[in-house]
């Protein structure tokens, strides 16, 4: 059963799980994993629409671009998380508010 609807439903499930993780988690690593799930859902949509829309290369290029951005985002986010841990001995995102001061 290889239809566009199957891929869109799977992407919607991934997006929902990622959004749930971003909204409910206080741990910075769990929030980062939720963001990665959201980006993977977007990639799945790009590839599915490229596959069922005539196999144009645009969807694959956008998916590769999102993967590169996700790698850069992880590098920056992990640097912020390490800084948060060094200052507060915790990776709770609620304590990041204290970094403003």
HUURSUL-V347972 format. One record per residue. N is the residue number from 1. PHI is phi in radians with two decimals (NA if undefined). OMEGA is omega as a letter, one per 40 degrees, with the letter a starting at -180 (none if undefined). Layout:
N|PHI|OMEGA ; N|PHI|OMEGA
This chain:
1|NA|a ; 2|-1.98|a ; 3|-2.15|i ; 4|-1.11|a ; 5|-1.10|i ; 6|-1.09|i ; 7|-1.18|i ; 8|-1.19|i ; 9|-1.16|i ; 10|-1.08|i ; 11|-1.14|i ; 12|-1.15|i ; 13|-1.15|i ; 14|-1.06|i ; 15|-1.10|a ; 16|-1.12|i ; 17|-1.13|i ; 18|-1.13|i ; 19|-1.14|i ; 20|-1.08|i ; 21|-1.15|a ; 22|-1.17|a ; 23|-1.32|a ; 24|-1.67|a ; 25|-1.52|i ; 26|-1.86|i ; 27|-1.35|a ; 28|-1.13|i ; 29|-1.18|i ; 30|-1.15|i ; 31|-1.12|i ; 32|-1.09|i ; 33|-1.17|i ; 34|-1.12|i ; 35|-1.11|i ; 36|-1.13|i ; 37|-1.10|i ; 38|-1.11|i ; 39|-1.16|i ; 40|-1.19|i ; 41|-1.13|i ; 42|-1.13|i ; 43|-1.08|i ; 44|-1.08|i ; 45|-1.13|i ; 46|-1.02|a ; 47|-1.20|a ; 48|-1.13|i ; 49|-1.22|i ; 50|-1.19|a ; 51|-1.20|a ; 52|-1.63|i ; 53|-1.84|i ; 54|1.87|i ; 55|1.00|i ; 56|-1.29|a ; 57|-1.43|a ; 58|-1.05|i ; 59|-1.12|i ; 60|-1.20|i ; 61|-1.15|i ; 62|-1.10|i ; 63|-1.11|i ; 64|-1.11|i ; 65|-1.09|i ; 66|-1.15|i ; 67|-1.12|i ; 68|-1.12|i ; 69|-1.12|i ; 70|-1.14|i ; 71|-1.14|i ; 72|-1.16|i ; 73|-1.11|i ; 74|-1.14|i ; 75|-1.09|i ; 76|-1.21|a ; 77|-1.14|i ; 78|-1.17|i ; 79|-1.12|i ; 80|-1.16|i ; 81|-1.14|i ; 82|-1.11|i ; 83|-1.11|i ; 84|-1.10|a ; 85|-1.19|i ; 86|-1.16|a ; 87|-1.45|a ; 88|-2.13|a ; 89|0.95|i ; 90|-2.75|i ; 91|-1.98|i ; 92|-1.35|a ; 93|-1.24|i ; 94|-1.17|i ; 95|-1.38|i ; 96|-1.20|i ; 97|-1.07|a ; 98|-1.29|i ; 99|-1.23|i ; 100|-1.15|a ; 101|-1.43|none
